[in-house]
Amino acid sequence: MKVNEAITKVDDLEPNTYEDNEKLDWITELDKRIAIEILNVREREEDVVVEPYTEADMDKELLVPAPYDNLYVQWLMSQIDYYNNEMDRYANSAAMFNQKYQDFANYWYRTHKSSLRATMY
């Protein structure tokens, strides 16, 4: 999924007044978490480093591949619900995001060897 696809999809599913720059910050936050908590604790030639997404990055591919990439939409929806102070909706959207995040983490851990440095901490 590309950055603009995640933003467009969430805007279609949950109309909101948040600017794209705010959503780009939220997506950056999520990709940094994914890199630190999931991708970089498994064997890789080099660590994934996430730079802040900007409007120039709208056609950039996000870190998580299909079929797990819907977690970006769930993440954005949960952030919108949280910042709108819609706590019942937030509880639901956060639970859905957490499940999708865990599904991706489980897949990644099943298919990639643990790195030595991850086992040292």
Steps between C-alpha positions, in 0.01 A plus 500: 500500500623848421477794737231673294293180479487469878396863541240484221352178635462633853350825370243297306416272793508760776456856375700739716646849516862403565758626253720262304805626691350373826428162342855490361631552854282214627617270220863593572447416867357160408775412251765594757335267751484221241868545415613502864263243649473249214724538196833587659491221759526239227794428271540766231793624296444843653252660736192670366517873569179698464522866407195720559251477214421824318263600223778406255477138621136438409596236240745325732433138603438449869699239694230238554406297190163360400301324634600666831508859374146581610649565843587851374133577440406360842779703661382824338140428596600439860697825511206695358264345756744571783556865409127550443453377859268224377617246754251221421596515134866528595479184712364310199737645240801457730408136564473438126834673440669302779379172349629593153833616647535172689408300189782668308747456788412130523552458126834682511628302796399170335678580176820678615779380727566681825811716497770448760472858627125454566572204728764693695256752649 
